[in-house]
Amino acid sequence: MTAEPAANPPADTPTSSWSMFLPRRGVWITWVISLTLVAIVRYYVDQLDYSVVNGLTGGGIFACGLALWIWSIWHSEFSFFTRRAIFLGSLGLLVLAICCVRANFDGSLVPHFRFVWNSPPDRLLGAPPQNVAIPPTEERPQVVDEVGFPQFLGPDRNARLPGPKLLTDWKKNPPKKVWRQPIGAGWSAFAAHSGRAVTLEQRGDDEWIICYDVPTGKTVWSHSVPGRHFEVMGGVGPRSTPTIDDGRVYTLGANGHLHCLDLFSGEVIWEKQLLEIVGVKPGEDQNSILWGRSNSPLVYFDMVIVPGGGSANGPKHSLVAFDKMTGDVRWKGGDSQASYSSPSVAKLLGKEQILIVNEASVAGHDPASGVELWNFTWFGSSTSSASVSQAQAVTDHQVFISKGYGGGMKLLEITYDEPANKWSVTEEVKNSAAMKTKFTNAAILGDYAYALSDSILECIDWRTGESQWKRGRYGQGQLLAVGDVLLIQCESGEVALVEASPEKYSELTRFQAIEGITWNNPCVYGKLLLVRNAVEAACYELPVE
């Protein structure tokens, strides 16, 4: 008799062959393509944005896992019960993760996880105590005659300080801790003058302006408004740094609250809602300016000037000037959407101008009227490839600009035709691979610019755009030039000193100042260093000559 062929085993019957564990061709192809892409972007990591590299790396790994998951459930030779267990188990883990875990991202798109039952630090802080350092009955102090550190990036808003002369052997002469304490969330920095340091914080559902006594860290006064700005990539809280001028404090909150307060008492002198003034409806601003209002107010003579912007589909005002004493609107200028940069003053070809980096342009404005004198297209989007870094006049006819997201640096040439009363701007130098200042700004010393270029410290000749060196990883931190050294606030919370020399890279010393992701700018007030992030703040006495 002819033997009957064996019947095919049921689909759910497991096979003993080791081949059942081998994925099909499609899975291998997915792995090869994904891992090749990951290898390519990691190889060219210094030419690309770190967040893009890490995002593509995570995407490639996810694609590999997803392909294996799909094969194991729908195309493998596993038994029905095994495939069902894989499906239900993975679904359960996903639901559990969504319900129990939250992620914060650092500046390079690396996630940091926490359980939902661990409340964000700012929700654990109550309202700050009132009038600790100055009793209400004490006579109002006088404004101290000093330069101080009264605004964003220092006295001249350029990340440069002439001194003090810092000692650089911190093992022999370490910085001395004056105080260290919890603080509300946000990326605002300290502005300091007359023994007071002011910053913006998020505490629970309120945005706070808080003034601290510098020697003790105790609260002098505070003022709050309801509102909580949050974005998953940017975190919680206000972003801009206060400005101190003639005994008054000017602040702009993440949701557009503009305040003028007395430096010593905290009394509100005037307040405005910027979004109402530029025609943005409640809840609409984040559609256009995703990470919140981050612009530090500029005081120019009798005016305080901030970027205005507008709604996504409505009219826009690049800058809005207010009377610094009354809060009345003096002028509106330009028609560009706001970025995350702050206005500054520059003198170009003999005329003072207000420089501003907008969402997708750089412009100079007449301070008296707000009229836009010139405009240079500079790619950017306030919902993706954000423009953050300051424009800086490096000569009386040249402006230096830089940014991350593939922008690099450019040197602009400004000209003026006096008979025609016409300003013009052209691109003179470009290097998209240099000065990729994502969250930070360049400090310009002589013919050289120093900055954290997508987390790596770089020195370039700004006249040619040529890189002199690029060394040292500091994360998406911040930088100040103090005398002849660079004081770097690392994203990790460390503070480092690096020699400001175009000849070579030389890190001199560092120490752990605070813990946690730190995007806030440092403040150097005399020989005191004030640092903070979204969790804690500290004051250190720096060793000086």
PyMOL commands that set and color helices and strands:
alter all, ss='L'
color gray80, all
select helices_A, chain A and resi 18-21+25-43+45-47+50-75+80-100+121-124+274-277+285-288
alter helices_A, ss='H'
color red, helices_A
select strands_A, chain A and resi 101-105+111-115+160-161+176-182+191-193+196-203+206-213+219-226+230-231+235-236+243-245+248-252+257-262+268-273+298-300+303-310+316-323+329-333+344-348+351-357+361-365+372-377+392-393+398-403+408-417+422-431+443-445+448-453+456-461+466-473+478-482+485-489+494-499+507-512+523-525+528-532+536-541
alter strands_A, ss='S'
color yellow, strands_A
deselect
rebuild
show_as cartoon
